[in-house]
Amino acid sequence: MAQQDPIWSCAQTDLVIDDDQGQGHHDVLVWEHSRRVCEVADWLTRQADVPKDRVEQDVLLAACLYHDAGWIIQVREGIISRAQMLCGAANEVQRELAATLMEKRLVKLLPAGLLRRAADCVRYHPRRDCEVPEARILYDADNLDHVGPLQLWEIVRRQGLDGKGIEAAIDTWKRKKEYGYFNTRINAFRFESARVRARERLKETDHFLAELARQHRGEDLVT
């Protein structure tokens, strides 16, 4: 998905939070997540089990970029803190906020029919009965970004803002595995190609976490 697209540029403006201290710093957590979701969605459209012939690329791009914009709106309005961003799946209220923002911001960049379709993707993509192809792709792309090493950054960032350290991040990951969080999430994917890649990412994370825990305990220093 071309990053020179005006939809892309508009989303970057909307999804980066300016530092409230006026120091010129920016919070790019949601923006980077949305960019990755676009990349995964693009990859999915090239997989054999994904119905690419019915996919409108501009609809998919807009939906992937704006699907989590509700977090940004709530942070800016003081409803949640930055530490709470992406702490779970966006709820119905957040999806509605995201869709409404997208409809407002992209009204001159997308034909009305495509914009309505993109907004429907944002609002309804978690529903099992949603058969819109772009929504199904968005669902898997979003969830794939929350399985594997990439999710560690969200965990570490959130716990770092709360004053916690490496041990808390390791424990959080272990608890999620023990409770079957990742398997449940992977089994809910719409496409087998996404499930396969998610399981691979999970294995990669297990190896990394095992080594991280070993070094955290100083076991690599034992001779």
Sequence and secondary structure as in RCSB ss.txt:
>XXXX:A:sequence
MAQQDPIWSCAQTDLVIDDDQGQGHHDVLVWEHSRRVCEVADWLTRQADVPKDRVEQDVLLAACLYHDAGWIIQV
REGIISRAQMLCGAANEVQRELAATLMEKRLVKLLPAGLLRRAADCVRYHPRRDCEVPEARILYDADNLDHVGPL
QLWEIVRRQGLDGKGIEAAIDTWKRKKEYGYFNTRINAFRFESARVRARERLKETDHFLAELARQHRGEDLVT
>XXXX:A:secstr
  TTSHHHHHHHHHH EE TTSSS EE HHHHHHHHHHHHHHHHTTSTTS GGG  HHHHHHHHHHTTHHHHHHH
HTTSS GGGTTSSS  HHHHHHHHHHHHHHTTTTS HHHHHHHHHHHHHTT TT   HHHHHHHHHHHHTTSSHH
HHHHHHHHHHHTT  HHHHHHHHHHHHHTTHHHHHHHT S HHHHHHHHHHHHHHHHHHHHHHHHHTTGGG  
